[in-house]
């Protein structure tokens, strides 16, 4: 017993199957292109320094220098990412609408903020000095010829969200570091 399928139905089924194959292949290609494009456009964390070296006519960072500076960046970020128990409690009081307890924590939070700011400034100094030490003397000489001390420190600190970060494409600095920005040379002069 054989079933006869009308020719018109068969042609439509083949056309529909072909269309579905084209859509599937097209979708896969689009997905592959999108994921490749997204991974290709990840920002270079060292871009501000790389650009400054290029602008100054200095040699590019070596792989060893890049690795050393990226390690310094990781240490800096780890050392400056803390949320205190008082801040968590304060946030909880705000969310629950408890103004009395929230206001009672303000002196504690201000003291902690001052301490964190001091620690962040020390971490910025340590980081910046580490980056300077990672550069070759020729690279540093070229950068000093192109930029004044304040500009150079700003470029270096922009690698970790410090001053100049917004102009150079680095992540924004935290609210606890808004007052940092003086150069190391300015600190030495005091």
N, C-alpha and C positions, 0 to 999 in steps of 0.2 A: 504494500500500500504506500504510495508515494504522494506527498503533499506538493501541490503546485503553488509556488509563490509568484504573484504577479510581478512582471518585469519592472514596472513602475515603482513598486514598493521596494524592490531589491536595489534599484539605482538610488533611491532616496536614502536608504539605509547606509549604502556605501558612502554617499556624499556626506551624510551626517557623521559617520565614523571618521572620515578624513578631516572634517571640520574640527571634531573633538581632538584629534591627534595634533592638529596645528595649534589649537588653543593650549593644549597641555605643554607642547614643546615651547611655545612662545612664553608661557607662564614660567616654565623652568628657566629659560634664558633670562627673562626679566629678573627673576629672583636671584640668580647667580650674579648678574650684573650689579644689582642693587647691593648685595652683600659684599661683593668685591669692592665696589665704590665706597661703601661705608668704611671698610677696613683700610682702604687706601688713603682716606682723608683724615686719619687720626692726627691730631696736632703733634708737632715735634716739641717735647717739653723743653728742649734746649734752644729752640728757635730764636729767642731774643739774643742770647749770647752768640749763636751761630751767625746771625745777621750782623751783630756788632763787629765780630771778627772779620767778616767779609767786608763791611763798610770801612774798617780800619786797614784793610789790605793785609791782614795777618793770615797765617796758615790756619786751615780748618782744624777743628778738634780731632784728635786721634781717637780710635775706638777705646783705648785705655782711659783717656781723659773723659770721654763721654760716660763710660761706666763709673768712673770715680765720682763725677759730678752727679749722676743720677742716684748713686748710693748716698751722697750727701743730702740730696733732695728727699730721699726716703726717710733718712734719719731725722731731718728737720721736721717733716710732716708728722712723723710718729711722735716726736717730742712735744709738739704743739697742739695735739688733738686730745684735749681733755674736757670733760663736762663734769662739774662738781655735783656732789649730792645736794648742796645748797641750791644750785641752779635748777636741778631737777625738782626739788621741793617747791621752789619759787614758781616754776612753770605750772606745777600741779595746783598751787594756790590760785594762780591767775585763772586757770581753766575752770576751777571750781567756784570762782567768784569770791574768794576769801581775801579781801583787801587787807585786813588786819595782820594776818600771818604773812602775807606777801610783803607788806611794808616792813615788818619786823626783820625780814631777811636781807633787806637792802644794805645795811652796813657790812654784813658778812660778804655779800656779793661784791661790793665795792672794794673791799680788802682783797678778795680773791682775784678780782679783775686787775688790780694793781700788781699783784704778785705774778699773774699770768703774763701781763704786759712786760714786766721786767724779764721773766723767763724767755718770752718770745724775742725780745731785743737781744738777749744773750745768745739765743739760738740763731738769730739772723746774723750776728757778728761771727759766730763760729762757722756757720754755713758759708758766709761771704769770704772769710779768710781761707776756708778749705777750697773754695772755687779758685781764688787767686793763686793758692799754692799748687793747684792742679794745672794751671796754665804754664806754658813755657815762658821763659824770660822774653823771647821775641814777640810772642802773642801779647803779653802784658805791656811791653813797650809800645807796640802798635796801638793797643787800646788806649793807653794813657796819652798818646799823641793825638788821638781822635776825640777823646771824651775827657771832660774834667772829672775829678774824683766823685762828685755827687752823681753825675750821669752814669759813671761806671758802676758805682755801688747800686744805683737804681736798676740798671740792666741786670746785674747779678741777682739782686733780691727779687726781681720780677720772675725769676725761675721758680720761686716758691710762693708767688702771690703777693710779694711785697710791692713797694712803690714802683710804678711804671708797668705793672702787670696788665692794666687795662689797655694801655697803649700798645703793648707788645703781643697781645693775644693769649696771655697766660690766665689761669683761673683767677677770679677775684679774690682779694685778700679778705680775711675774716674781720668781723667788726671789732675784735679785740686788738687788732693791730693798726687801727686807723691813724694812730698818732706816730707810728714809726715812720722813718723816712729820712732821718738825718744820716749823712754819710759817715763812714768810719773816720774819715779825716776831720770832720767837724767835731766828732766826739773827742778825738785826740787833742784838738786845739783848746778844749775847755779845761 
